[in-house]
């Protein structure tokens, strides 16, 4: 496995996840998600543990990058966006339903729908960005392959 590409994809994806999360969850869906969530389970923005959020974003980006490199052979925006959206949909759908079943974090099932859609969109965009990063430096087709 190309460690440099794993690191580059993780960093680019982690940064993208952080800023997309801020835009999608922190601004666009803030009131919507608050209405569907248990307020007793939510931290105030002033009490957020930022290092954990940043490391979590990097961890998810690393997971996507690893899968793309190891099993997906993904090296373009389109293939990365498709794979990122599918993986994010499956993960958020599964995790949200398990959390709904076992906790009071999500107070309304409609919150699951909103969260899964948002996570799928974010995963698609981030997957596309990671795909572009992984495709950087790739040889164009048409030439004689080198080994």
LINGI-V216856 format. One record per residue. N is the residue number from 0. RES is the residue in one small letter. D_LAST is the distance of its C-alpha to the last C-alpha in whole Angstrom. Layout:
BEGIN
n=N res=RES d_last=D_LAST
n=N res=RES d_last=D_LAST
END
This chain:
BEGIN
n=0 res=x d_last=16
n=1 res=x d_last=16
n=2 res=x d_last=19
n=3 res=x d_last=19
n=4 res=x d_last=19
n=5 res=x d_last=21
n=6 res=x d_last=24
n=7 res=x d_last=23
n=8 res=x d_last=24
n=9 res=x d_last=27
n=10 res=x d_last=28
n=11 res=x d_last=28
n=12 res=x d_last=29
n=13 res=x d_last=32
n=14 res=x d_last=33
n=15 res=x d_last=33
n=16 res=x d_last=35
n=17 res=x d_last=38
n=18 res=x d_last=39
n=19 res=x d_last=39
n=20 res=x d_last=41
n=21 res=x d_last=43
n=22 res=x d_last=43
n=23 res=x d_last=44
n=24 res=x d_last=45
n=25 res=x d_last=47
n=26 res=x d_last=49
n=27 res=x d_last=48
n=28 res=x d_last=49
n=29 res=x d_last=51
n=30 res=x d_last=54
n=31 res=x d_last=53
n=32 res=x d_last=51
n=33 res=x d_last=54
n=34 res=x d_last=56
n=35 res=x d_last=54
n=36 res=x d_last=54
n=37 res=x d_last=56
n=38 res=x d_last=57
n=39 res=x d_last=58
n=40 res=x d_last=55
n=41 res=x d_last=53
n=42 res=x d_last=53
n=43 res=x d_last=54
n=44 res=x d_last=52
n=45 res=x d_last=54
n=46 res=x d_last=53
n=47 res=x d_last=49
n=48 res=x d_last=47
n=49 res=x d_last=44
n=50 res=x d_last=42
n=51 res=x d_last=42
n=52 res=x d_last=41
n=53 res=x d_last=38
n=54 res=x d_last=37
n=55 res=x d_last=37
n=56 res=x d_last=35
n=57 res=x d_last=32
n=58 res=x d_last=32
n=59 res=x d_last=32
n=60 res=x d_last=30
n=61 res=x d_last=28
n=62 res=x d_last=28
n=63 res=x d_last=27
n=64 res=x d_last=24
n=65 res=x d_last=23
n=66 res=x d_last=24
n=67 res=x d_last=22
n=68 res=x d_last=19
n=69 res=x d_last=19
n=70 res=x d_last=21
n=71 res=x d_last=21
n=72 res=x d_last=17
n=73 res=x d_last=20
n=74 res=x d_last=19
n=75 res=x d_last=22
n=76 res=x d_last=25
n=77 res=x d_last=26
n=78 res=x d_last=24
n=79 res=x d_last=25
n=80 res=x d_last=29
n=81 res=x d_last=29
n=82 res=x d_last=28
n=83 res=x d_last=30
n=84 res=x d_last=33
n=85 res=x d_last=33
n=86 res=x d_last=32
n=87 res=x d_last=35
n=88 res=x d_last=37
n=89 res=x d_last=37
n=90 res=x d_last=37
n=91 res=x d_last=40
n=92 res=x d_last=42
n=93 res=x d_last=42
n=94 res=x d_last=42
n=95 res=x d_last=45
n=96 res=x d_last=47
n=97 res=x d_last=47
n=98 res=x d_last=48
n=99 res=x d_last=51
n=100 res=x d_last=52
n=101 res=x d_last=52
n=102 res=x d_last=53
n=103 res=x d_last=55
n=104 res=x d_last=53
n=105 res=x d_last=52
n=106 res=x d_last=56
n=107 res=x d_last=55
n=108 res=x d_last=53
n=109 res=x d_last=52
n=110 res=x d_last=51
n=111 res=x d_last=48
n=112 res=x d_last=47
n=113 res=x d_last=47
n=114 res=x d_last=45
n=115 res=x d_last=42
n=116 res=x d_last=42
n=117 res=x d_last=42
n=118 res=x d_last=39
n=119 res=x d_last=37
n=120 res=x d_last=37
n=121 res=x d_last=36
n=122 res=x d_last=33
n=123 res=x d_last=32
n=124 res=x d_last=32
n=125 res=x d_last=31
n=126 res=x d_last=28
n=127 res=x d_last=27
n=128 res=x d_last=27
n=129 res=x d_last=25
n=130 res=x d_last=23
n=131 res=x d_last=23
n=132 res=x d_last=22
n=133 res=x d_last=19
n=134 res=x d_last=18
n=135 res=x d_last=18
n=136 res=x d_last=15
n=137 res=x d_last=13
n=138 res=x d_last=12
n=139 res=x d_last=14
n=140 res=x d_last=14
n=141 res=x d_last=15
n=142 res=x d_last=13
n=143 res=x d_last=10
n=144 res=x d_last=7
n=145 res=x d_last=4
n=146 res=x d_last=0
END
